Amino acid sequence: MKPFYLAMAALCVTAGPVLAQTAPASPPAMQLDAPRNEVWLNVGGFSRHFSRSNGYNENNLGLGAEYRTSPEVSYMAGAYYNSVRKTTTYAAVNWQPWSIGPIKLGATVGVMDGYPSLAKGGTFFAALPMATWEGKRYGVNVGVIPSIGKVDGAVIVQFKLRVY
């Protein structure tokens, strides 16, 4: 578990300077009502795997938090009961520089653990495309895990509640 905490600390320390160079998503006049310093909670999510015959758990309940620092960037961490019926902990940066109407588009990059076929269940880096819709109190994150190597792909959905 120690590598997970080291990787999470490295992610937090290095993400700020990298993302500080990000160009604004919209002109300054449009950012008057831009969300800043929002806190969201989630109770895990749901997945729908592309390979339907492997008996995956698709009810991925858990607990997580997301801290949005700008319209483009949020930090996520939590734990959930994963598709292979193990506990996964994760920490990630969600960078979404594009939008189509109220939908933010980008990628989530971070570290996670708990999948025996990857890094022997230990910590590994992960990245996936992510779309987000956020209302005043409720939101949803939708991601796509591509099928690559030992990974059976899936679409993931995570509902969230704004608490601050």
Residue pairs with C-beta under 8 A, 6 or more apart in sequence:
1 113
3 122
3 123
4 89
4 111
4 113
4 122
4 123
7 91
7 111
7 123
7 125
8 77
8 91
8 111
11 91
11 92
11 93
11 110
11 111
12 75
12 91
15 75
15 93
19 72
19 73
19 93
19 95
22 72
22 73
22 95
22 97
23 97
24 31
24 72
25 71
25 72
25 97
25 98
25 99
26 71
26 99
31 71
34 70
34 71
35 68
35 70
35 71
35 134
36 68
36 69
36 70
37 67
37 68
37 69
37 164
38 67
38 68
38 74
38 134
38 162
38 164
39 65
39 66
39 67
39 68
39 162
39 163
39 164
40 65
40 66
40 67
40 68
40 74
40 134
40 139
40 160
40 161
40 162
40 163
41 63
41 64
41 65
41 66
41 160
41 161
41 163
42 63
42 64
42 65
42 66
42 78
42 141
42 158
42 159
42 160
42 161
43 61
43 62
43 63
43 64
43 159
44 60
44 61
44 62
44 63
44 64
44 78
44 80
44 81
44 158
45 60
45 80
45 141
45 156
45 157
45 158
45 159
46 58
46 59
46 60
46 156
46 157
46 158
47 56
47 58
47 60
47 83
47 145
47 154
47 155
47 156
47 157
48 58
48 154
48 155
49 56
49 58
49 83
49 152
49 153
49 154
50 147
50 152
50 153
50 154
51 147
51 152
51 153
54 152
56 83
56 84
56 152
56 154
57 81
57 82
57 83
57 84
57 85
58 83
58 154
59 81
60 80
60 81
60 82
60 83
60 156
61 80
61 81
62 78
62 79
62 80
62 81
62 87
62 88
63 78
63 79
63 80
64 76
64 77
64 78
64 79
64 80
64 90
64 158
65 76
65 77
65 78
66 74
66 75
66 76
66 94
66 160
67 74
67 75
67 76
68 74
68 134
69 75
71 104
72 95
72 96
72 97
72 104
72 106
73 93
73 94
73 95
73 96
74 93
74 94
75 91
75 92
75 93
75 94
76 90
76 91
76 92
76 93
76 94
76 108
76 110
77 89
77 90
77 91
77 92
78 89
78 90
79 87
79 88
79 89
79 90
80 87
80 88
80 90
81 87
81 88
82 88
82 114
82 115
83 154
84 115
84 116
84 117
86 114
86 115
86 116
86 121
87 114
88 112
88 113
88 114
88 115
89 112
89 113
89 114
90 110
90 111
90 112
90 113
90 126
91 110
91 111
91 112
92 108
92 109
92 110
92 111
92 112
92 126
93 108
93 109
93 110
94 106
94 107
94 108
94 130
94 132
94 141
95 106
95 107
95 108
95 109
96 104
96 105
96 106
96 107
96 130
96 132
97 106
98 104
98 105
98 106
99 105
102 133
102 134
103 131
103 132
103 133
104 131
104 132
104 133
104 134
105 129
105 130
105 131
106 129
106 130
107 127
107 128
107 129
107 130
108 126
108 127
108 128
108 130
108 143
109 125
109 126
109 127
110 125
110 126
110 127
111 123
111 124
111 125
111 126
112 123
112 124
112 126
113 119
113 121
113 122
113 123
113 124
114 121
115 121
115 124
117 150
117 151
118 124
118 150
118 151
128 143
128 144
128 145
128 146
129 143
129 144
130 141
130 142
130 143
131 141
131 142
131 143
132 139
132 140
132 141
132 142
133 139
133 140
134 162
136 162
137 161
137 162
138 159
138 160
138 161
138 162
139 159
139 160
139 161
139 162
140 157
140 158
140 159
140 160
141 156
141 157
141 158
141 160
142 155
142 156
142 157
142 158
143 155
143 156
143 158
144 153
144 154
144 155
144 156
145 151
145 153
145 154
145 155
145 156
146 153
147 153
